[in-house]
Amino acid sequence: MVGPAPDLWRGRAVTLASDWAPFTEQDLDEPTAQIKRIAQVFAMRLFATREQWDAPAGNEWTVREIAEHVTEATTT
């Protein structure tokens, strides 16, 4: 089993020079588009496997349980 990766992010404990870097609407366009594309692929994959949503997965979550978890995690 692989352990968790060390968390080297300092959060708000320090202010880095990059925190003051200018950020424009154009800078936001690509990551926003990427997130939308990833969401679209995820939705298409879920739709394509809808007959397997409740298939037993051993000790793992079913596809339905994963989808419900993602829904809950992103709406709270």
C-alpha positions as CSV (number, residue, x, y, z in Angstrom):
1,M,0.0,0.0,0.0
2,V,1.2,3.5,-0.8
3,G,1.2,6.0,1.9
4,P,-0.1,9.6,1.5
5,A,2.1,12.1,-0.2
6,P,3.6,14.7,2.1
7,D,1.7,18.0,2.2
8,L,4.2,20.7,1.4
9,W,1.7,23.4,0.8
10,R,1.9,26.1,3.5
11,G,-1.6,27.4,3.1
12,R,-2.0,30.9,4.5
13,A,1.0,30.5,6.9
14,V,3.2,32.4,4.4
15,T,2.7,34.8,1.5
16,L,4.7,34.0,-1.6
17,A,5.6,36.3,-4.4
18,S,3.3,34.3,-6.7
19,D,0.4,35.3,-4.4
20,W,0.7,38.8,-5.8
21,A,1.0,37.8,-9.4
22,P,-1.6,39.3,-11.7
23,F,-4.4,37.0,-12.7
24,T,-6.6,37.9,-15.7
25,E,-9.9,36.5,-17.1
26,Q,-7.8,34.9,-19.9
27,D,-5.7,33.1,-17.3
28,L,-8.9,31.6,-16.0
29,D,-10.3,30.5,-19.4
30,E,-8.1,27.3,-19.9
31,P,-8.5,25.8,-16.4
32,T,-12.3,26.5,-16.6
33,A,-12.5,24.8,-20.0
34,Q,-10.5,21.8,-18.7
35,I,-12.8,21.3,-15.7
36,K,-15.8,21.5,-18.0
37,R,-14.3,18.9,-20.4
38,I,-13.4,16.6,-17.5
39,A,-17.0,16.9,-16.1
40,Q,-18.4,16.1,-19.6
41,V,-16.2,13.0,-20.0
42,F,-17.2,11.9,-16.5
43,A,-20.9,12.3,-17.3
44,M,-20.6,10.5,-20.6
45,R,-18.7,7.6,-18.9
46,L,-21.4,7.4,-16.2
47,F,-24.2,7.4,-18.8
48,A,-22.4,4.7,-20.9
49,T,-22.1,2.4,-17.8
50,R,-25.6,3.0,-16.4
51,E,-26.4,-0.7,-16.5
52,Q,-23.5,-1.4,-14.2
53,W,-24.2,1.3,-11.6
54,D,-25.3,-1.1,-9.0
55,A,-23.1,-4.1,-9.9
56,P,-21.3,-5.6,-6.9
57,A,-17.8,-4.2,-6.5
58,G,-16.5,-6.4,-3.7
59,N,-15.2,-4.1,-0.9
60,E,-15.2,-1.1,-3.2
61,W,-17.9,1.4,-3.9
62,T,-20.4,0.8,-6.7
63,V,-20.5,3.3,-9.6
64,R,-23.7,4.7,-8.1
65,E,-22.1,5.2,-4.7
66,I,-19.2,7.0,-6.3
67,A,-21.5,9.3,-8.4
68,E,-23.6,10.1,-5.3
69,H,-20.4,10.9,-3.3
70,V,-19.1,13.2,-6.0
71,T,-22.5,14.9,-6.2
72,E,-22.6,15.4,-2.4
73,A,-19.0,16.6,-2.3
74,T,-19.5,19.2,-5.0
75,T,-22.8,20.6,-3.8
76,T,-21.8,21.4,-0.2
